[in-house]
Amino acid sequence: MPRRSQRSRSLRRLRIKTPGGRSVTHFSRRKNAAAKCAVCKKPLHGVPIARDAGMAKLSKSEKRPERPFGGNLCSSCSRREIKRRLIESAQ
Amino acid sequence: MFEIGRICMKTAGREAGRLCVVIAKEKEKDFVLITGPKAVTRVKRRKCNFRHLEPTPLKIEIKENATDEEIAAAYEKFDVLKKLNVRTITAGEAKEAKPKTEEAEERREEKKEEHKKEEKREEKHEHKAEHEKHEHKEAKEHEHKEHKEAKPKKTRAKKEKKE
């Protein structure tokens, strides 16, 4: 039986065949979900899908696009927002 | 709509959300030459697809392919930034505008002093290590010489060459 800390369903179970010919189960964390646009919920480009250490090693500019709303809105939503703000401020 | 002197806002790319002026029409289809100018709005002088520009109701009087200085003067003359109510300051101004509090300055000075002290400590360590190595070497050489005095002259010649 797996030890109690390994019974959580947030761990994924992998069947591994060892060089000795035995089959063992390995437990590993699941991958993160892709970042989504805050408005249209489409997956964002330019934002890597990585867990703790994978993200911590990256520099700030490697984790999001270099533009306003980068990492928050997709390109089409951000363009719409910029136009909307310009038109509103002109009134 | 995108005539020379029309003030637009870039909607796409790194410079999105910043104002620019149309200077000239490019030979390429759909492209115009724009500039901030860079000192005023941080938009570089380059071509841009008009589909990535949003025109504003403002237009300034400039000649085709005007220099950045002339355009900056026109900005002031027509009072563009105030009319459009858009804050576009340069990065340098933004740095200057940050208030340097006394506490922050003290912290900075402390850090500098610590850095200097660490450097001095490292130098001392290096000196000591070098000294020790030097002494070690000299001691070894002494021993060698005592052993090898009895040997024939060839080795001495070799040693002299080495030294």
Interface residues (C-beta under 8 A of the other chain):
Chain A: E66 R67 P68 S75 S78 R79 I82 K83 L86 S89 A90
Chain B: M9 T11 A12 G13 R14 A16 G17 E54 T56 P57 L84 N85 V86
